[in-house]
Amino acid sequence: MNRILITNAHIYSPMGEWPSGWLLSEGRRISAMGPGQPPFEPGSVSRSIDACGQAVLPGFIDLHVHGALGHEAMDASPDGLQEMAGFYARHGVTGFLATTWTASRAETQAVLDMVRSLPDLLGNSARVLGVHLEGPYLNPARCGAQDIAFIRPADRDEAVQFLDTGVVRLVALAPEFPENAWLIGECVRRGIRVSAGHTSATFSQMQAAVNLGVRQVTHCFNAMPGLAHREPGVVGAALTLAEIQCELIADNVHVYPAVQKILVQMKGQQGVILITDAVRGAGLPPGSEYLLGDRKVIVRDGATYLPDGTLTGSILTINRALRNVMAASGLPLAEAWPMSSLNAARAVGVSAAKGSLEVGKDADIVILDQDFEASLTMVEGQIVWEKV
């Protein structure tokens, strides 16, 4: 059995912060961990890793990410998804949801079928935990970069076919439309997380949606009305309703740092889920261009834009998101780390095995250097990335 020992590690876990600690994985799981030095000889393991005092965290989980390196989930390409997953692993991600764009029924079904056909663990990359359907059941008035031509109410035959693939873990929809209400209940019945996204819902409509089972807000502050003092809307509901967790794109472009601080102060670190919402341009150099449908997209100034300056997506990585939200909020890593892993794991029902460093859980681990770059990423006990 593969046994990997990490020593001299600054470990962050639900048990607390150990400035000097150790962790042992056996097979795919964490078998033992503790502060100080391990109570056995390193020679009894397959490999011993000296973390040199670096931070050892649960691997990052990105619930909302579309693409990287010129690829996107909507391509329905296993090779492209493999490259994306490898890129994510190099930035400390151990699990992610392949996220769709609003598209035709056939295009969406092709993505779901592709993910269903994949092995659980791709080689040298992050694990695909399932699919996040971002639409097509959105509000066309808040389409953002989504293709308005494909936005539609939730058709029962179509949506059930999507859900029956068994790979959907998260659905983003506009809850203000009565035609979408049945889908909220159906997702809840199946244990699928529902998020309010690309929506103009009022505060009372959000309250009704929460009563139906909505528990998340998609990229909070983006693709929704701003907070108003007479109609708090989606943002007001997100900030004040305890049932809701908020996705946050902490790239300092989509959400200003001061607003990130407000969100963390209002929701607490348990109420925020860091996401990237990264698109095809992630990992590409500034000045790179590609097509979104028939529209040219340019990578510049830390994001992607149409030629007219319209923001079309993120090139963020989760390690940078964690660093940014810590700087914005003032939280130390010991308090901030759940926003990058455990909160996401709980949201999509995998926290029994993932999302935190605990004995018996999967050995999904990232070692971060002082610049928050991944020195090593381990997925289910296998080292998939190591900086040399």
Secondary structure, 3 states (H helix, E strand, C coil): CCEEEEEEEEEEECCEEEEEEEEEEECCEEEEEEECCCCCCHHHCCEEEECCCCEEEECEEEEEECEECCEEHHHCCHHHHHHHHHHHHCCCEEEEEEECCCCCHHHHHHHHHHHHHCCCCCCCCCEEEEEEEECCCCCHHHCCCCCHHHCCCCCHHHHHHHHHCCCEEEEEECCCCHHHHHHHHHHHHHCCEEEECCCCCCHHHHHHHHHHCCCEECCCCCCCCCCCCCCCHHHHHHHHCCCCEEEEECCCCCCCHHHHHHHHHHHCHHHEEEECCECCCCCCCCCCEEEECCEEEEEECCEEECCCCCEEEECCCHHHHHHHHHHHHCCCHHHHHHHHCHHHHHHCCCCCCCCCCCCCCECCEEEECCCCCEEEEEECCEEEEECC
